Amino acid sequence: MSKRLFDRLNFTGCSLAPCTKLIVANGQSIESYNTSVFVKFKTQEHKLDLRVVDANFPTLLGRDWMDVLLGKDWFNRLVEVKHIHTVEQVREDLIVNLKSNPVFQPGVGKVTDHEACLDLKS
């Protein structure tokens, strides 16, 4: 969360403690602060860490926040990994498919379902 938003929300009892600077995607170094906040969600209250940055960035939720707001299985519900292929598996599958394809078989093949006309000139 940005420091400007943090100040505007006027959290009572939350003091910011300086922590390590963050290096963002463009290489810029940003001052950051830590604090803890109590969050009441549904019927439970949780103490969560809050990172505040001295820049105008959008608020991002960390995994600890996502666990509370969406449940511990939030990642598995958002991302479904069906099958992972290694480069070697993809290579082997490609070789098997190429070897079984009639286009790559030795010898002269036969063309079907097409009509051709040859004009021979002497």
DRENBATI-801042 format. One line per 5 residues: number of its first residue (from 0); their letters; for each residue x, y, z of C-alpha. Coordinates in steps of 0.5 Angstrom, whole numbers. Layout:
<recs>
NUM = a = X/Y/Z ~ ...
</recs>
This chain:
<recs>
0 = mskrl = 0/0/0 ~ 2/7/-1 ~ 4/11/5 ~ -1/17/2 ~ -6/12/2
5 = fdrln = -4/9/9 ~ -4/16/12 ~ -11/18/9 ~ -14/11/12 ~ -12/14/19
10 = ftgcs = -10/7/22 ~ -10/8/30 ~ -5/5/34 ~ -1/3/28 ~ 6/6/27
15 = lapct = 11/5/21 ~ 18/2/22 ~ 23/3/17 ~ 25/-3/13 ~ 29/-5/7
20 = kliva = 29/-1/1 ~ 25/-5/-5 ~ 28/-5/-12 ~ 22/-4/-17 ~ 22/-7/-24
25 = ngqsi = 25/-1/-27 ~ 31/-1/-22 ~ 28/5/-18 ~ 30/4/-10 ~ 24/5/-6
30 = esynt = 23/7/2 ~ 19/2/5 ~ 16/1/12 ~ 13/-5/16 ~ 7/-5/21
35 = svfvk = 2/-10/23 ~ -6/-9/23 ~ -12/-13/25 ~ -17/-15/20 ~ -24/-18/22
40 = fktqe = -26/-22/16 ~ -33/-26/17 ~ -33/-28/24 ~ -25/-28/25 ~ -20/-23/27
45 = hkldl = -13/-24/24 ~ -6/-20/25 ~ -3/-19/18 ~ 3/-16/16 ~ 3/-9/12
50 = rvvda = 8/-7/8 ~ 8/1/6 ~ 12/4/1 ~ 14/11/0 ~ 11/12/-7
55 = nfptl = 5/12/-11 ~ 4/4/-13 ~ -3/0/-13 ~ -4/-4/-7 ~ -2/-11/-7
60 = lgrdw = -4/-17/-3 ~ 1/-22/-1 ~ 0/-29/0 ~ -2/-29/8 ~ -7/-24/6
65 = mdvll = -10/-28/0 ~ -10/-34/5 ~ -15/-30/10 ~ -19/-27/5 ~ -20/-33/0
70 = gkdwf = -18/-39/4 ~ -11/-43/4 ~ -13/-47/-3 ~ -14/-40/-7 ~ -8/-42/-11
75 = nrlve = -10/-49/-13 ~ -17/-46/-15 ~ -14/-40/-19 ~ -8/-44/-23 ~ -9/-51/-25
80 = vkhih = -3/-55/-27 ~ -5/-61/-32 ~ 1/-63/-34 ~ 8/-61/-35 ~ 13/-63/-41
85 = tveqv = 20/-63/-40 ~ 24/-61/-47 ~ 26/-68/-47 ~ 19/-71/-47 ~ 17/-66/-52
90 = redli = 23/-68/-57 ~ 22/-75/-56 ~ 14/-74/-58 ~ 16/-70/-64 ~ 21/-75/-66
95 = vnlks = 15/-81/-65 ~ 10/-77/-69 ~ 15/-75/-75 ~ 17/-82/-76 ~ 10/-85/-76
100 = npvfq = 8/-79/-81 ~ 8/-82/-88 ~ 11/-76/-91 ~ 17/-77/-88 ~ 17/-85/-90
105 = pgvgk = 23/-87/-95 ~ 21/-88/-102 ~ 16/-85/-107 ~ 9/-84/-104 ~ 2/-84/-107
110 = vtdhe = -2/-78/-108 ~ -10/-79/-107 ~ -16/-74/-107 ~ -12/-69/-112 ~ -12/-68/-119
115 = acldl = -6/-66/-123 ~ -5/-64/-130 ~ 2/-64/-133 ~ 4/-60/-140 ~ 10/-63/-143
120 = ks = 14/-59/-148 ~ 19/-62/-153
</recs>
